[in-house]
Structure formats: C-alpha cells, structure tokens
C-alpha cells in the first residue's frame, strides 16, 4: 500500500500514516471501543472493512461512508508488524488425548532428533570415536500413549532373520494366528503378524517352485466315526483339512530328493563315492478334530541316523482326508509308486551323480497289512511273512521263517490284492517297534485289570489304590463311567507313560505277593525285549531265544483244580485257545510276539544292526 509512515513504535504508541490524499492518526490500544465510556462495540466475522461500515452506521445511521478496514485498523503499519514478529511466541500445546496422530508423530520425531543430537554429543565423553556408539531407537510413553521411533533403517538381513526365526517358532509351537496377535499386543518387539504371514507366503511360493504340490480330486470320500478320539486339536489345521475334503495332495519324491541330497552330502551323511541312499517309506492315519481323518505317506533318509526320529526330517509325499483303505491309497499313490520303481531300477541323477536307492517300509501292523494287500490280524491267515494259520498258533515249538516271496505273494492265503509297494522286497517290510510296545503293554495292563475284576475286588478302594500308585510314578491316570454305562473307562496312556507303568508300577499294591511277583517277572521280561529290539547291538539269535522264552512264560497254563490247595494260576486267564485267539490274534502285536518276535524280529534286529553299522555317515 503506497504511503508514508511516521512512527517510533513501541516507544510511542501514536503513529501517523499518510498518502497523497489522506492522513491517518493511529494510537495503538489494547482494547477498541467507542461511545460514552467506551460502551459501544461493533463486531463482524466477514472482514475488517465490514467492521468499519458497521462503525459508521453506528455513529451515523444515515451515513454511507466506506473505509478500508486495513487502513482503518492500521493493519498495514510496518512498524507494528515488525514489532509483532519480534515478540516471543507463546503457544499452548494440546494434550496428547486431543492431538491428532500426525501431530503426535511430528512431536515424537522432533524430540527424537533432539535426543539423537544430545546422544551424539554426550557419547563423545564416554566412548572412543573408534567404538562408534549408535542410538538405534528412542522409546517413551506419555500417559497411555507409547512411542518408539527407530533411528535409521533396520538392517535388512537382521529383519529377515527375525521374521523367519519367528515363523519357525510359530510353526513348531503350533501357535495360532489369533494367539500370536495377542502376543504382539503385549510385546512390541515381536514382528507383526502380517509380516509373518507374508514371510510364510514367500517361503511357500519358493518351495512350491522347487517341490510342486499337486492337488488330486478324489472320487469319493469315506467319512470317519465322529465319536473317535481326535489326535489333532489345532483349530486352523482342523478348518483347513475339513474344507479340503474330497481333495488329496501329492509331491514328487524325486523333487524332494534333489532338494535334500546335496545338503546330506554337505553334512557328510551321504558319500558321493558310494552313491547309495537308504529310504524308509511309512504312513499312518490321524483323527483331525472329531470331523475327519487324514492319511499321510512320508519317507525318511535312514542314513541320517541322528534325525531318524525327528518329524522335521520325515518328508510328506501323499496327504489326503479320509480313512486308511486300500482303494484310496492305490489311487493317490500311483505317481509315487511309479517314481519309487524308477528309483530302484535306474536311480536318480543329482549333482551329476547317479544315486541308487534301497527302499524299506515300516508302519503299524494295520497300515502295513493294507499296503501289502493282506488280511487283518484277526484272520485265519494273519502273518504277512509266513503261511502260519490260527490253527497252528498253539504249537510254540514249531519254527517259522520268512518264506513268502514278493514276486508271487498273491498265491499265498490271505493276500487279496496286489501289494502297493511291490518294488520293496518282503524282507524290507518292518513293523514299528513302538506299535509293538503300545499294543502289548495295553494287553498286559488289561489282563491285570481283568484279573482284579474276576476276583471281585475291582471296587472304589482298588481304583483309588491304582490312581495313587500311578500318581507316585508321575503318570496322570483316572477311572470314570460314561453316562448310562456300567463299565469303567480309564485314561489311555501315551508311549512314555506306558513304559513307566511297565517299569515302576508296584503290582503288590493290588495283587497278592506271589501273583504280583509272577506278573512283575512277565512285565520285566517284555520291557527287556523292547529295549533289546531298539538296541542295534542286540544279537538276533539271542533275541529270538529270549522272545520265545518270554512267550512260553506268558502262555503258562493254570494247574490243579480251581479253589483247591494245589491250584496254581497261570499267567493267562481262562482257556489257552481262547487266550491265543482273543489276545494274541486279535491284537496284531501279540501275534507279532508269536511270529515276528520269534523269527521276523530277527529280521528287524538284523535290519537295525545293518543300518547302524554298515550305513555309517560318510567320512
């Protein structure tokens, strides 16, 4: 605005401003009013010029005078402007509860910058410059608001390692996504759940490029008994499997071998100078929740002895929701069986080396019989390796050997279908020793309970004694009755708990001393056999002899007349033939005690001895 200003503000509050036409005299005041005793005021929210118009109207209602608000109020006076900008600014900061997110972020960053500068200066007093002290983040809280500001970019390698390590921990610990989200709200250092999800997706995509998963539509789905006890309770797994009903998944064993063999060579597990790999094929069914079963076929490298019992080293090749039956396995495993046949006949070139493969099959008795196209264990002809029948079971002195041949196995009684893995020699089919232990210990324990019931002493007192003795040996055990049922149910024990009972349960607390000693000798004998079958140094012939001796003790019949002074109760209850058929035959591992443990266990011991001695790690 053109004009000249005459001012000594702020020393003099009077200011004169004039242009070619007008002269204005101003006096800076802290309040503006007019009229008698300054009682009148005019206010406008439109503009300063509108205020001047209202002022003139107030003084003279007939007036049409219009005056510039800028000039009228002296808003153009430079001396006033210069004085105002020199005044210290006084501002009141909003409390954090009323401030916006952007304002809080700006404040935190500004304060962090100041803290960083202070740290840089102060650290020089405490550290040598070569030590390079770094301030990586500033963390503080204001009321309930928490702030954490990272200084500089996070190391990409460290960030990747943290997310991968956390994802592995989540998978191994079976931590659900919701549970992990709850953890991140408590511990801010944890990577966010979406970061873990993205990393899992990234790794899955990479692995799928290397080892492709093929989805197979199954022609029909056989539902499982909803009353069966579930083996898996993870809700995410249950939901995923339930929504996948009718679909199976396959992976190529060749692709997996190409991926893992180089690492096994690097670890000196496999020797390229002797390119032979020993593979164990296995499978089993599991109850996922109470809605559906799923069946899994896996393989493991037997040469990697240290990890043979580590589930992370058992590689899944076939997975489908459904039950264990020959038809489903036959359809789902066609590509897998074709690859196994190629591996045994021509091998597989990995890293320029043609590797050859020895195949073995091991599972529980039921799954083994299904894959062998064989009868169930309670059939007339029950043995997968020899032609023994139920009628010949009572003759424990007769020797049986592995006489069947895989090439012509369907000529033998009991083999109703072609074996699914007919490329694996029959003497490479090994029943799982854990399954043997689980089933036989079940029968030994049930026989003790049955004996107490027969004597009429299976009452509340006896059950309380049993529970207390279980507690003494650190085994969680309970009895209960289902609603509307007269029989008593009891806790189904896991493998290690069953071994504790077999070793340490004091039978004298529930049985007469003489009877307790006899059954304890029987239990100790089986425990020794189980330890021997797990020991690769066990002599097969010695094991065979001990197993037959144990079986004879188990089959010791009662002598004398019941309820007379000369009566001596045997170790099996009731008629010997009934005992053999209902205890030995109907429970697969007991039949194993009659056949596999007396002769086929010689195969198992020999097999284990070969694995632990001949197949030593390379180097």
Secondary structure as UniProt FT lines:
FT   STRAND          4..6
FT   TURN            9..11
FT   STRAND          14..18
FT   STRAND          23..27
FT   HELIX           36..38
FT   HELIX           48..59
FT   TURN            61..62
FT   HELIX           69..72
FT   TURN            73..76
FT   HELIX           78..86
FT   TURN            96..98
FT   HELIX           101..123
FT   TURN            124..126
FT   HELIX           129..131
FT   STRAND          137..142
FT   TURN            143..144
FT   STRAND          145..150
FT   HELIX           156..172
FT   TURN            173..174
FT   HELIX           177..186
FT   TURN            188..189
FT   HELIX           193..210
FT   STRAND          213..217
FT   TURN            226..227
FT   HELIX           235..242
FT   TURN            243..246
FT   STRAND          247..251
FT   HELIX           253..266
FT   TURN            267..268
FT   HELIX           272..274
FT   STRAND          276..288
FT   TURN            289..291
FT   STRAND          292..301
FT   TURN            302..303
FT   HELIX           305..307
FT   TURN            308..309
FT   HELIX           311..313
FT   STRAND          315..321
FT   HELIX           326..332
FT   HELIX           334..345
FT   STRAND          348..350
FT   TURN            351..352
FT   STRAND          353..363
FT   HELIX           365..371
FT   TURN            372..373
FT   TURN            377..378
FT   HELIX           390..392
FT   TURN            393..394
FT   TURN            396..397
FT   HELIX           406..411
FT   TURN            413..414
FT   TURN            420..423
FT   HELIX           426..428
FT   STRAND          429..431
FT   HELIX           433..454
FT   TURN            455..456
FT   HELIX           460..472
FT   TURN            473..474
FT   STRAND          479..480
FT   TURN            483..484
FT   STRAND          489..490
FT   HELIX           495..504
FT   HELIX           507..509
FT   HELIX           513..534
FT   TURN            536..537
FT   HELIX           540..554
FT   TURN            562..563
FT   TURN            565..566
FT   HELIX           576..579
FT   HELIX           580..585
FT   HELIX           588..594
FT   HELIX           596..600
FT   HELIX           601..613
FT   TURN            614..615
//
